[in-house]
């Protein structure tokens, strides 16, 4: 996911700090599941008479202040040391 600046002679790719390229992002394996943020532990809730543990659903283009680069992200080596 990148912003592309086409105003200049060459393309300038700028990686975004979004959920989809965050180390805490879990991509759903099917359409019945939601993409999740695994930054924090699951929250225990009572749903339909059953106790369940849920994690925050997110969109790949969402963002927050807890973003950490996925190991494949261009900023990973710079920010992780």
FENVENTA-V998123 format. One line per field, one symbol per residue. ss: DSSP state (H for helix, E for strand, C for the rest). phi: phi as a letter, one per 20 degrees, with the letter a starting at -180 (. if undefined). Layout:
ss=???
phi=???
This chain:
ss=CEEEECCCCCCEEEECCCHHHECCEECCCCCCCCCEECCCCCEEEEECCEEEEECEECCCCCCCCCCCECCCCCCHHHHCC
phi=.bededfefcfdedfeecgfcefefdefebffedfcddfdffdececlmdecdcdffcegefbbedgcffgefgegffeeo
